[in-house]
Amino acid sequence: MKTKKYVIALAIFGGMLFLAQAATQFNVDGQQTAKIEKGSRDLPSR
């Protein structure tokens, strides 16, 4: 019974850590935007 409580507590704690890390990673990715910089291109003549 005691081991079962520890396993459940560890599973809950691990799940909370995973969700916190996933939310942080999502926020970091949300702040970065894809910027396309257009510059002059040299087209070779045939």
C-alpha positions, -999 to +999 in steps of 0.1 A: +000+000+000+028+024+009+047+016-024+015+022-044+011+057-029+047+065-038+042+053-074+011+074-077+027+105-062+057+100-085+035+097-116+016+128-107+048+148-101+063+136-133+032+145-152+032+180-138+069+184-147+062+173-182+033+196-187+053+226-173+082+219-197+058+214-227+040+247-219+074+266-215+086+251-248+054+262-266+057+297-253+093+300-265+083+288-299+054+312-300+076+342-295+098+333-324+083+342-357+094+331-391+108+362-409+115+360-446+140+385-457+139+394-494+170+406-510+182+411-545+189+380-565+213+376-593+198+356-621+224+340-645+219+348-682+218+320-706 
